């Protein structure tokens, strides 16, 4: 069975048993600040387990793409050294949200794994572990999981193959310090003695369980039945859940009879392609690696380029912090191993992305969609790596040469014995080359040894640990709390009906809940701040990049203002909490009218629809590689981040503006459809980065275009509010474009009355400038160019006059030359010179003196400018920088410079004369 067939078989098994097949979520976790990358199948269901979200199904199955590299879960350094560590992997899983529990989960697992109709793994090769008991909370002991034992025995698993494991480390799972938790049961496969990492006396009687590598965990079943609160207390969950995880790579190795995951068809095509790109023979390289027992470079390249391709397809770009830093580290490790394989040619391996797409594009079509973007990022990053590495080699040579010249012959140990002085290459310098330039540690150590120097390994390790600390600090993942029990309980039976799609006001809304800092209350007095939940509302809650409405609550009659609404949000899926300040006493059960600020809403709607238009224009003009990477829709402006590799130039900006405004002029009627997400995506709708969509009842916003082969100009999944017709936007204007990260650009724009005001302001400015230039509006550019040309001519004339004046004044100043111990010295204050012309005057005076010292000072714009010049023949005796430093203190400033020319500035212009008067005494002392 191929790896692709294993994936399909697992999903089909659970789909036939009533589970919803849910597509893999992005590797960039949605709305989860606790995670650097998606690293488990349950991540996308986290809010369901926490009570923050309810879905229209209670059983699901997935094949989730995962990355463990960086942060708490980091397998990067192990990849290439073991049979089963990967940065990217696929996690097969089935989930129950309050439906079935232990008995059915165990039954499903055993049937899928052992039945000849499914995976057909021999039962005599399998073992299971169960929770063996432990203190799961303060003074709360949990006994062995007898239920799990019983249910395994019901599947005819022999008692001696059911092994309890005590403690919380292996067979008890918790989402975090607080939140859902519960015991686990795991299925292990016996790979046979040949898979053991230990031999002979190291593992004389290998029986299960043993950590020698022979017994491999292939499936973990987690039974979430408790909730741990912030005080460490354990409470039963009202609806126990099931969360399981089976590593696709591991089970594929089992089914294909391979000890190493890398020997399966999930990796072999990638490793062969890596060998081709690196110019080595695949089979010879495997033999070499087996004999040396070291890290297999082909494995590293296959794994890391697979991970990198998936990460880039999900919008991650290489950078120096956060997710981008981890991606860059993964890619550079792969590039480095390519160099290990064939250092003479510095092989390019960016073509690996195509191999990943060929192998996995059918299961993950986003790889195909992002091909252009991925390839461009990868090529750019690879070129940068080789350029930086070359610079790193030069820096290493410079470092070593500055410390100690090359020593001919002699090992470090022999030199130490002989009592010779040994230079040390400091570890923090080596780490800079390792971290910044990507030079491998063994390469640095070898270069140090070649110079018969000692390497400061302790200093390197210290710098490494400091960097890891900084990296952890740069990703300040926070704990995600379970839903407020008030909202979680309310959401089980109630949802807020959103009326904001149909207007800005509605009547007869019931207050369902009032929540303050103290918790749920039945009433609040006038002046109190609280959150309230209504049965329906026209107040838009912040989501999808669009900011929340503000507004007012009135009494049932609509005449009396009872609360100011300062915002709204979703505490759990389906519930809208309004942040309010009460103007009158309010009680649960009161009937109120909601009124959203209509001006603010109209601006939000214009900007949101304009965002859709701009997104479509960007894809039309720049290319379909453009992919949203974040957005903001606010009343005063819109902001849109997207993937692109160059600044959007002025002509492209103009074309984007033109295309959007042309669509606005067509005044097409917007269309909104409700459909399931699969049908929406199949129809051509785009999904936005970072948004979470339900499986069913998603809103699809379409801007029609009868002339387009697709029948639309724009089509996106969107829960925001929009204009009814495009003409309501009025006008669209881009006000800024910039870079936010490598490969990510940001455009800010305005629409409607804000854009009109901007055009009017620009027109007013244009007319003012035209009036000043005495030119027509269409002649302004030519008139400005003429003025600039004239100004340049005047500046040239002025410079000529200054040089002539400086020459003339130089002759006058030469009459003031005095000698100090045989050295000609000219010290004077001059007027009417800026710093640049003062510098020219000093140069002129030095030339005319032939040999001597010149010190000039002037007051320039209320500040002191001091310049000292020393002719070259006097440099062995005098240093211009030291002279000017001493003088600068007298005028309340500082300065310095070269031995022949130095400058200083100061604040005290009144001290110029006295300072110039001290020059001769200072030189007398220095000479």
LUMVEXNU-115468 format. One record per residue (C-alpha): residue in one letter; x, y, z. Coordinates in steps of 0.2 Angstrom, whole numbers, padded with zeros to 4 digits, always signed. Layout:
// residues N
AXYZ
...
// end
This chain:
// residues 927
X+0000+0000+0000
X+0007+0017-0005
X+0008+0032+0007
X-0006+0040-0003
X-0017+0025-0002
X-0014+0024+0017
X-0020+0042+0018
X-0036+0039+0008
X-0039+0022+0017
X-0039+0030+0034
X-0051+0044+0029
X-0062+0033+0020
X-0064+0021+0035
X-0070+0035+0046
X-0081+0043+0033
X-0090+0027+0031
X-0093+0027+0050
X-0102+0044+0050
X-0086+0056+0052
X-0085+0072+0043
X-0069+0072+0032
X-0062+0089+0037
X-0048+0096+0026
X-0031+0100+0034
X-0029+0117+0041
X-0015+0129+0037
X+0002+0126+0045
X+0000+0144+0051
X-0012+0142+0066
X-0028+0152+0064
X-0032+0164+0079
X-0021+0154+0091
X-0007+0164+0099
X+0000+0148+0108
X+0007+0140+0093
X+0021+0144+0081
X+0016+0131+0069
X+0001+0118+0068
X+0009+0103+0076
X-0005+0091+0079
X-0021+0085+0071
X-0031+0092+0086
X-0025+0110+0083
X-0039+0116+0072
X-0052+0108+0084
X-0045+0117+0099
X-0059+0129+0101
X-0071+0115+0100
X-0063+0106+0114
X-0062+0122+0124
X-0080+0126+0122
X-0076+0142+0111
X-0084+0135+0096
X-0098+0123+0091
X-0099+0114+0074
X-0113+0106+0064
X-0105+0089+0067
X-0099+0079+0082
X-0087+0067+0073
X-0073+0071+0062
X-0058+0064+0053
X-0043+0073+0045
X-0025+0071+0038
X-0017+0086+0046
X-0001+0093+0039
X+0011+0097+0054
X+0028+0105+0057
X+0039+0103+0072
X+0053+0115+0071
X+0056+0129+0083
X+0047+0134+0099
X+0043+0120+0112
X+0040+0106+0099
X+0057+0106+0089
X+0063+0090+0080
X+0074+0100+0068
X+0091+0094+0075
X+0086+0076+0075
X+0081+0075+0057
X+0094+0065+0047
X+0100+0056+0062
X+0085+0045+0066
X+0073+0034+0056
X+0057+0044+0061
X+0061+0062+0065
X+0054+0075+0053
X+0051+0093+0052
X+0035+0091+0042
X+0024+0076+0044
X+0006+0071+0041
X-0005+0066+0056
X-0020+0055+0053
X-0034+0057+0066
X-0052+0054+0071
X-0061+0065+0083
X-0077+0064+0094
X-0084+0079+0101
X-0096+0072+0115
X-0102+0057+0103
X-0092+0041+0106
X-0079+0038+0119
X-0066+0025+0124
X-0075+0009+0119
X-0080+0014+0102
X-0063+0023+0099
X-0053+0007+0104
X-0065-0003+0093
X-0062+0008+0078
X-0044+0008+0080
X-0042-0011+0081
X-0053-0014+0067
X-0044-0002+0055
X-0026-0007+0060
X-0029-0026+0060
X-0043-0030+0048
X-0038-0038+0031
X-0051-0026+0023
X-0041-0011+0029
X-0023-0010+0035
X-0021-0028+0039
X-0007-0027+0051
X-0003-0044+0060
X-0010-0044+0078
X+0005-0053+0084
X+0016-0038+0080
X+0006-0026+0090
X+0006-0020+0109
X-0004-0007+0118
X-0001+0004+0133
X-0014+0011+0144
X-0013+0025+0158
X-0006+0016+0173
X-0011+0029+0187
X-0004+0045+0194
X-0007+0060+0204
X-0016+0071+0190
X-0019+0086+0201
X-0015+0092+0219
X-0020+0077+0230
X-0030+0069+0216
X-0024+0052+0212
X-0031+0043+0197
X-0030+0024+0196
X-0025+0014+0181
X-0037+0015+0167
X-0047-0001+0169
X-0060+0004+0156
X-0047+0005+0142
X-0039-0012+0148
X-0057-0020+0147
X-0061-0013+0130
X-0044-0019+0123
X-0048-0036+0130
X-0065-0035+0122
X-0055-0034+0105
X-0046-0050+0110
X-0030-0042+0114
X-0020-0053+0125
X-0018-0047+0143
X+0001-0048+0142
X+0001-0036+0127
X-0008-0023+0137
X+0004-0013+0147
X+0000+0000+0160
X+0012+0015+0161
X+0013+0025+0177
X+0015+0043+0178
X+0009+0058+0167
X+0024+0058+0155
X+0018+0045+0142
X+0000+0040+0144
X-0009+0056+0151
X-0012+0071+0139
X-0015+0089+0143
X-0019+0103+0132
X-0009+0115+0143
X-0007+0119+0162
X-0026+0122+0161
X-0040+0115+0150
X-0045+0098+0144
X-0035+0083+0148
X-0036+0064+0150
X-0028+0047+0149
X-0021+0040+0133
X-0019+0023+0126
X-0006+0019+0112
X-0003+0006+0099
X+0015+0000+0096
X+0022-0010+0082
X+0036-0022+0084
X+0049-0018+0070
X+0060-0033+0075
X+0077-0035+0082
X+0085-0027+0067
X+0077-0010+0071
X+0085-0009+0088
X+0097+0005+0091
X+0106-0006+0104
X+0114-0022+0102
X+0121-0036+0113
X+0124-0031+0131
X+0116-0014+0128
X+0099-0023+0125
X+0101-0041+0130
X+0083-0046+0133
X+0072-0034+0123
X+0054-0035+0128
X+0040-0023+0126
X+0041-0009+0132
X+0059-0005+0127
X+0065+0012+0121
X+0079+0004+0109
X+0069+0009+0093
X+0062-0009+0090
X+0044-0004+0096
X+0037+0010+0087
X+0021+0020+0092
X+0009+0021+0077
X-0007+0027+0085
X-0011+0037+0101
X-0029+0038+0107
X-0032+0052+0119
X-0048+0052+0130
X-0051+0070+0136
X-0063+0068+0151
X-0057+0081+0163
X-0054+0100+0163
X-0040+0107+0174
X-0044+0125+0180
X-0032+0139+0184
X-0030+0133+0203
X-0025+0115+0197
X-0042+0107+0201
X-0049+0093+0190
X-0067+0093+0185
X-0076+0081+0174
X-0080+0087+0156
X-0099+0088+0153
X-0095+0079+0136
X-0080+0068+0136
X-0070+0069+0119
X-0059+0058+0109
X-0043+0065+0100
X-0032+0052+0091
X-0016+0054+0080
X-0008+0041+0069
X+0008+0047+0060
X+0006+0043+0041
X+0025+0041+0039
X+0026+0029+0052
X+0012+0018+0048
X+0017+0018+0029
X+0034+0012+0035
X+0026-0002+0044
X+0015-0007+0029
X+0029-0006+0017
X+0041-0016+0028
X+0053-0002+0031
X+0063+0002+0047
X+0066+0020+0041
X+0052+0031+0036
X+0064+0038+0023
X+0064+0021+0014
X+0045+0023+0010
X+0038+0030-0006
X+0034+0046+0004
X+0052+0050+0003
X+0062+0040-0010
X+0056+0050-0025
X+0062+0066-0016
X+0079+0059-0011
X+0082+0053-0029
X+0078+0070-0035
X+0090+0078-0022
X+0104+0066-0028
X+0101+0072-0046
X+0101+0090-0041
X+0117+0088-0031
X+0126+0078-0045
X+0129+0062-0034
X+0123+0044-0037
X+0108+0040-0026
X+0113+0022-0022
X+0131+0025-0019
X+0127+0039-0007
X+0115+0028+0003
X+0129+0015+0004
X+0141+0029+0010
X+0129+0035+0023
X+0126+0018+0029
X+0144+0015+0032
X+0148+0031+0040
X+0133+0031+0051
X+0131+0050+0051
X+0117+0061+0046
X+0111+0057+0029
X+0112+0073+0018
X+0099+0066+0006
X+0087+0063+0020
X+0089+0081+0027
X+0087+0089+0010
X+0071+0078+0006
X+0063+0082+0023
X+0068+0100+0024
X+0063+0105+0006
X+0046+0096+0009
X+0043+0106+0025
X+0049+0122+0016
X+0038+0120+0001
X+0022+0117+0012
X+0026+0132+0024
X+0029+0144+0009
X+0013+0138+0001
X+0004+0142+0017
X+0011+0160+0017
X+0027+0159+0027
X+0041+0168+0020
X+0060+0168+0026
X+0064+0182+0038
X+0074+0185+0054
X+0061+0182+0067
X+0046+0171+0072
X+0040+0158+0059
X+0050+0166+0045
X+0066+0163+0055
X+0062+0145+0057
X+0059+0143+0039
X+0075+0151+0034
X+0084+0140+0046
X+0076+0124+0038
X+0080+0130+0021
X+0098+0134+0025
X+0101+0118+0033
X+0096+0109+0017
X+0107+0121+0007
X+0121+0117+0018
X+0119+0098+0016
X+0118+0100-0003
X+0135+0108-0001
X+0141+0093+0009
X+0137+0081-0005
X+0146+0091-0018
X+0156+0106-0012
X+0165+0108-0028
X+0149+0113-0038
X+0139+0122-0024
X+0123+0113-0030
X+0107+0122-0032
X+0092+0112-0025
X+0077+0124-0027
X+0070+0112-0040
X+0065+0101-0025
X+0049+0111-0024
X+0043+0104-0040
X+0047+0086-0034
X+0037+0089-0019
X+0022+0096-0029
X+0023+0081-0041
X+0022+0069-0026
X+0009+0078-0015
X+0000+0090-0026
X-0015+0079-0028
X-0018+0078-0009
X-0013+0096-0006
X-0019+0107-0021
X-0013+0123-0012
X+0005+0117-0017
X+0001+0119-0035
X-0008+0136-0033
X+0007+0143-0024
X+0020+0136-0036
X+0026+0152-0043
X+0027+0161-0026
X+0036+0146-0019
X+0049+0144-0033
X+0053+0162-0033
X+0055+0163-0014
X+0066+0147-0014
X+0078+0153-0028
X+0080+0170-0020
X+0084+0162-0003
X+0096+0150-0010
X+0105+0163-0020
X+0106+0173-0003
X+0113+0158+0006
X+0127+0155-0006
X+0131+0174-0006
X+0131+0175+0013
X+0141+0159+0015
X+0154+0166+0004
X+0155+0181+0014
X+0155+0171+0030
X+0171+0161+0023
X+0180+0178+0020
X+0175+0184+0038
X+0181+0168+0046
X+0198+0171+0037
X+0199+0189+0042
X+0195+0184+0060
X+0208+0171+0061
X+0221+0181+0052
X+0218+0196+0064
X+0221+0184+0079
X+0236+0174+0074
X+0246+0172+0058
X+0246+0155+0050
X+0257+0143+0059
X+0266+0130+0049
X+0265+0113+0055
X+0262+0107+0073
X+0246+0101+0081
X+0238+0111+0095
X+0241+0097+0108
X+0260+0097+0104
X+0261+0116+0105
X+0253+0116+0122
X+0266+0103+0128
X+0280+0113+0121
X+0274+0128+0131
X+0271+0138+0115
X+0258+0152+0116
X+0242+0147+0109
X+0229+0159+0102
X+0210+0156+0105
X+0196+0159+0093
X+0182+0166+0104
X+0166+0156+0104
X+0154+0171+0102
X+0163+0176+0086
X+0161+0158+0079
X+0143+0158+0083
X+0140+0174+0073
X+0147+0165+0058
X+0137+0150+0062
X+0120+0160+0065
X+0122+0174+0053
X+0132+0167+0038
X+0127+0149+0040
X+0144+0142+0042
X+0144+0124+0049
X+0152+0122+0066
X+0163+0108+0060
X+0169+0119+0046
X+0174+0133+0058
X+0183+0120+0070
X+0193+0113+0056
X+0199+0130+0050
X+0204+0134+0068
X+0213+0118+0069
X+0222+0121+0053
X+0229+0137+0061
X+0235+0128+0076
X+0223+0138+0087
X+0211+0133+0101
X+0193+0134+0099
X+0182+0141+0113
X+0168+0128+0112
X+0161+0134+0129
X+0159+0152+0122
X+0150+0145+0107
X+0138+0134+0117
X+0135+0150+0128
X+0131+0160+0113
X+0120+0146+0106
X+0109+0145+0122
X+0107+0164+0122
X+0101+0164+0105
X+0089+0150+0109
X+0083+0161+0124
X+0080+0176+0112
X+0071+0165+0099
X+0059+0158+0113
X+0056+0176+0118
X+0053+0182+0100
X+0038+0170+0100
X+0028+0174+0116
X+0015+0161+0114
X+0002+0164+0127
X-0010+0151+0135
X-0027+0151+0127
X-0040+0150+0140
X-0056+0140+0139
X-0072+0149+0135
X-0080+0159+0149
X-0092+0147+0157
X-0106+0159+0155
X-0103+0160+0136
X-0099+0142+0134
X-0115+0137+0143
X-0126+0149+0133
X-0118+0144+0117
X-0125+0126+0119
X-0143+0131+0117
X-0142+0149+0109
X-0134+0159+0095
X-0135+0177+0091
X-0144+0181+0075
X-0134+0193+0065
X-0145+0206+0057
X-0131+0217+0052
X-0131+0211+0034
X-0148+0219+0032
X-0146+0236+0040
X-0140+0246+0055
X-0155+0246+0066
X-0167+0233+0073
X-0181+0233+0087
X-0187+0221+0100
X-0170+0212+0104
X-0169+0203+0120
X-0155+0204+0133
X-0150+0186+0135
X-0135+0188+0147
X-0126+0202+0156
X-0107+0198+0160
X-0096+0209+0171
X-0079+0207+0178
X-0087+0198+0193
X-0096+0186+0181
X-0114+0183+0176
X-0127+0195+0183
X-0145+0198+0181
X-0144+0217+0181
X-0132+0232+0180
X-0135+0250+0186
X-0133+0266+0176
X-0115+0270+0172
X-0109+0252+0173
X-0098+0244+0160
X-0102+0226+0155
X-0104+0214+0140
X-0121+0209+0135
X-0128+0196+0123
X-0143+0199+0113
X-0154+0187+0104
X-0151+0197+0088
X-0141+0212+0083
X-0137+0224+0070
X-0120+0228+0078
X-0106+0220+0068
X-0094+0210+0078
X-0075+0212+0074
X-0070+0197+0063
X-0061+0194+0046
X-0051+0210+0047
X-0066+0221+0048
X-0067+0232+0064
X-0083+0231+0075
X-0097+0243+0074
X-0100+0256+0087
X-0118+0262+0091
X-0132+0264+0103
X-0145+0253+0112
X-0162+0261+0115
X-0177+0255+0125
X-0191+0246+0116
X-0199+0262+0110
X-0183+0268+0102
X-0185+0285+0111
X-0173+0282+0127
X-0155+0279+0125
X-0151+0265+0137
X-0133+0260+0133
X-0118+0266+0122
X-0110+0252+0112
X-0091+0253+0111
X-0088+0237+0101
X-0093+0219+0099
X-0084+0202+0097
X-0087+0184+0097
X-0082+0176+0114
X-0087+0159+0107
X-0093+0154+0089
X-0111+0160+0086
X-0112+0172+0101
X-0109+0191+0100
X-0104+0200+0115
X-0107+0219+0115
X-0096+0230+0125
X-0107+0243+0133
X-0108+0257+0145
X-0126+0258+0153
X-0135+0274+0152
X-0150+0267+0162
X-0152+0252+0173
X-0152+0236+0162
X-0159+0218+0166
X-0158+0201+0158
X-0175+0200+0148
X-0176+0218+0144
X-0181+0222+0126
X-0170+0235+0117
X-0167+0242+0100
X-0150+0241+0092
X-0143+0255+0081
X-0126+0254+0073
X-0117+0271+0069
X-0123+0272+0050
X-0109+0283+0045
X-0096+0272+0052
X-0104+0256+0044
X-0106+0264+0027
X-0087+0268+0027
X-0083+0251+0033
X-0094+0243+0019
X-0086+0254+0006
X-0068+0250+0011
X-0072+0231+0013
X-0079+0230-0005
X-0065+0241-0011
X-0053+0228-0003
X-0061+0214-0013
X-0059+0225-0029
X-0041+0229-0026
X-0037+0210-0022
X-0044+0205-0039
X-0035+0220-0047
X-0018+0214-0039
X-0020+0197-0046
X-0025+0203-0063
X-0010+0215-0064
X+0004+0207-0054
X-0001+0189-0056
X-0011+0175-0048
X+0003+0172-0036
X-0003+0186-0026
X-0010+0179-0010
X-0018+0188+0005
X-0007+0189+0020
X-0018+0200+0032
X-0030+0214+0031
X-0038+0228+0040
X-0055+0236+0036
X-0058+0252+0046
X-0069+0267+0043
X-0055+0279+0039
X-0044+0267+0028
X-0041+0249+0022
X-0024+0239+0023
X-0020+0224+0013
X-0005+0213+0015
X+0000+0201+0001
X+0013+0190-0006
X+0024+0198-0020
X+0043+0200-0022
X+0046+0218-0028
X+0039+0235-0024
X+0023+0239-0034
X+0030+0253-0045
X+0020+0269-0049
X+0014+0263-0066
X+0007+0247-0057
X-0001+0257-0043
X-0009+0268-0056
X-0016+0253-0066
X-0023+0245-0050
X-0032+0261-0046
X-0038+0263-0064
X-0045+0245-0064
X-0054+0247-0047
X-0062+0263-0052
X-0067+0257-0069
X-0076+0243-0059
X-0084+0255-0047
X-0091+0265-0062
X-0099+0249-0069
X-0110+0250-0053
X-0112+0231-0053
X-0124+0223-0040
X-0116+0213-0027
X-0121+0195-0024
X-0120+0185-0008
X-0123+0166-0008
X-0123+0154+0006
X-0116+0137+0003
X-0104+0124+0010
X-0086+0127+0009
X-0081+0113-0004
X-0094+0120-0016
X-0088+0138-0013
X-0070+0134-0017
X-0075+0123-0032
X-0084+0138-0039
X-0068+0148-0039
X-0070+0158-0022
X-0054+0163-0014
X-0052+0160+0005
X-0043+0173+0015
X-0027+0170+0025
X-0030+0168+0044
X-0049+0167+0043
X-0058+0152+0050
X-0073+0146+0040
X-0086+0134+0044
X-0089+0118+0034
X-0106+0123+0029
X-0116+0140+0027
X-0101+0150+0022
X-0105+0167+0014
X-0098+0169-0003
X-0097+0187-0009
X-0097+0189-0028
X-0094+0205-0039
X-0101+0199-0056
X-0093+0202-0073
X-0103+0196-0088
X-0088+0199-0099
X-0076+0187-0089
X-0075+0169-0094
X-0078+0165-0076
X-0093+0176-0075
X-0086+0186-0060
X-0073+0199-0057
X-0071+0194-0039
X-0077+0180-0028
X-0072+0177-0010
X-0077+0169+0006
X-0081+0183+0017
X-0092+0187+0033
X-0090+0205+0032
X-0103+0219+0027
X-0103+0226+0009
X-0111+0239-0002
X-0126+0234-0012
X-0119+0241-0028
X-0101+0245-0033
X-0106+0263-0037
X-0109+0266-0018
X-0090+0266-0016
X-0089+0282-0026
X-0070+0283-0029
X-0054+0273-0024
X-0037+0279-0020
X-0021+0271-0015
X-0011+0281-0002
X+0004+0270+0002
X+0014+0254-0003
X+0028+0247+0007
X+0037+0231+0012
X+0032+0222+0029
X+0043+0207+0027
X+0053+0197+0014
X+0041+0193+0000
X+0026+0203+0008
X+0020+0220+0002
X+0007+0231+0010
X-0005+0243+0002
X-0015+0256+0011
X-0030+0264+0003
X-0045+0275+0005
X-0062+0276-0003
X-0078+0286-0004
X-0078+0303+0005
X-0060+0300+0012
X-0054+0297-0006
X-0064+0312-0013
X-0056+0323+0001
X-0039+0317-0004
X-0042+0321-0022
X-0048+0338-0018
X-0033+0341-0007
X-0021+0336-0021
X-0031+0347-0033
X-0030+0362-0021
X-0011+0359-0019
X-0009+0358-0038
X-0018+0374-0041
X-0008+0383-0028
X+0008+0377-0035
X+0002+0382-0053
X-0002+0399-0046
X+0015+0401-0038
X+0023+0396-0055
X+0012+0407-0065
X+0008+0391-0076
X-0007+0381-0081
X-0011+0366-0071
X-0006+0355-0086
X+0010+0364-0087
X+0016+0362-0068
X+0028+0348-0071
X+0037+0357-0085
X+0037+0373-0075
X+0045+0364-0060
X+0058+0356-0071
X+0063+0374-0078
X+0064+0380-0060
X+0075+0366-0054
X+0086+0368-0069
X+0088+0387-0065
X+0091+0383-0047
X+0105+0371-0052
X+0113+0384-0062
X+0112+0397-0048
X+0119+0384-0036
X+0134+0381-0048
X+0137+0400-0049
X+0136+0401-0030
X+0148+0387-0028
X+0160+0396-0040
X+0158+0412-0030
X+0161+0403-0014
X+0177+0395-0020
X+0183+0412-0027
X+0179+0420-0010
X+0188+0407-0001
X+0203+0409-0012
X+0203+0428-0009
X+0200+0426+0010
X+0213+0412+0010
X+0226+0425+0004
X+0220+0437+0018
X+0221+0424+0031
X+0239+0419+0027
X+0244+0435+0034
X+0239+0429+0051
X+0251+0414+0051
X+0262+0411+0066
X+0275+0399+0070
X+0275+0387+0085
X+0291+0378+0087
X+0295+0380+0069
X+0278+0374+0063
X+0267+0386+0053
X+0250+0388+0062
X+0234+0397+0056
X+0220+0399+0068
X+0205+0410+0064
X+0187+0413+0065
X+0178+0416+0048
X+0161+0421+0044
X+0148+0417+0030
X+0154+0399+0028
X+0144+0383+0030
X+0153+0367+0035
X+0156+0362+0017
X+0164+0378+0011
X+0174+0379+0027
X+0181+0362+0023
X+0186+0368+0006
X+0194+0384+0013
X+0205+0373+0025
X+0210+0362+0010
X+0215+0378+0001
X+0225+0385+0015
X+0234+0368+0018
X+0240+0368+0000
X+0246+0386+0001
X+0255+0383+0017
X+0264+0368+0010
X+0268+0363+0028
X+0258+0368+0044
X+0242+0367+0054
X+0225+0376+0050
X+0211+0378+0062
X+0196+0387+0057
X+0180+0390+0066
X+0163+0398+0061
X+0145+0400+0068
X+0134+0390+0057
X+0115+0391+0060
X+0118+0395+0079
X+0130+0381+0081
X+0149+0380+0081
X+0158+0371+0067
X+0177+0368+0069
X+0189+0360+0056
X+0207+0356+0059
X+0219+0352+0045
X+0237+0345+0046
X+0248+0343+0031
X+0255+0326+0028
X+0273+0329+0033
X+0267+0334+0051
X+0256+0319+0054
X+0270+0309+0063
X+0270+0324+0076
X+0252+0330+0076
X+0235+0322+0074
X+0221+0333+0068
X+0208+0322+0077
X+0216+0324+0094
X+0218+0343+0092
X+0200+0345+0087
X+0193+0334+0101
X+0202+0346+0114
X+0195+0361+0106
X+0178+0354+0104
X+0176+0353+0123
X+0179+0372+0125
X+0164+0376+0114
X+0153+0363+0122
X+0154+0349+0109
X+0163+0334+0103
X+0172+0328+0087
X+0186+0318+0079
X+0192+0312+0063
X+0208+0307+0053
X+0226+0312+0057
X+0226+0325+0042
X+0208+0331+0044
X+0195+0332+0058
X+0179+0341+0062
X+0169+0345+0078
X+0153+0354+0082
X+0148+0363+0098
X+0134+0373+0105
X+0143+0388+0113
X+0146+0401+0099
X+0151+0414+0112
X+0167+0403+0115
X+0173+0403+0098
X+0186+0418+0100
X+0193+0411+0116
X+0194+0394+0109
X+0204+0400+0093
X+0215+0410+0105
X+0220+0393+0114
X+0226+0384+0098
X+0244+0390+0099
X+0246+0385+0117
X+0239+0368+0113
X+0251+0365+0098
X+0265+0371+0109
X+0261+0358+0121
X+0259+0344+0108
X+0275+0348+0099
// end
